[in-house]
Amino acid sequence: MFFITADQNIQYQQNLKVSEIAVIFLVAVDNRFETLKPLMPQVEDALRTIKKVMSFISAHKVREDCRDQNGAI
């Protein structure tokens, strides 16, 4: 899961370290659509990266969960 925000103070409002949600911060002078729209290609790139990382983590976790007590799969 992921969360996209322009709220630069969220780190003071939420404990993001305990969350398994990827957070994308939009840094701009304001949060108007016209201002944020040029950032969307970078957001798309970030989302693709997050999906790849999450897939890798999920696949690794499945392999770990399948190991027996001796470490064999």
N, C-alpha and C positions, 0 to 999 in steps of 0.2 A: 504494500500500500504506500501511497505517497500523499503529500499535502503540499499545495502550492499557496504561498502567501506573500503579500507585500508588507506585512506587519513586521517591522524591524525590532519590535519590543517583545515578540513572542517568547524569546529565550528567557525573559524575566517573568513571564506569565505562566509558562508551562515547563515542566521538567522533561525536556526532549531526550535526555540521555537514557531514560528507562523505556522509551517508546521504540517500537519496531517499525515506525513509519519514517520513510525518507521524506525530508523536508526540503523544498526548493524555495529559496528566498528570492523574490523579485526586488531588485534594488533600483529605484528610480526616484525622480524628484517628486512625483505624486502617483496616485493609483488610478488615474484616468485611463480608459481603454486606449486612447490614442498614444499615450506615453508607454504603456506596457506592450502594445502590439508588436513593436520591433524586437522585443525580447523573446517572442514565441519560438523562433528557430532554435535558440539556445535552450529553451525549455524542452522542446522536442528532443534535442540531443541528450539532455540530462535524463529525460524519461526513458529513452532507449538504453542508456547506460545503467540506470537503476534496474530496469527489467533484466538485463544481462547479469548484473550482480546478484539480484534476488534469485534468479534461476540457478546460478552457480551455488549460492548458499543453500537453496532447497535441495539440490542434487547432492551436495556434500552431506547435509543433515540426513537424508534418506540412507546414504551409504553408512553413516555412523550408526543410525538406528538399526541397521540390518546386521551389525557385527555381533558376534556372540561374546561370551565372557573372555575368551582367549584372543579376541581381536580379529578373528577370521570372519569373512563375509559368508 
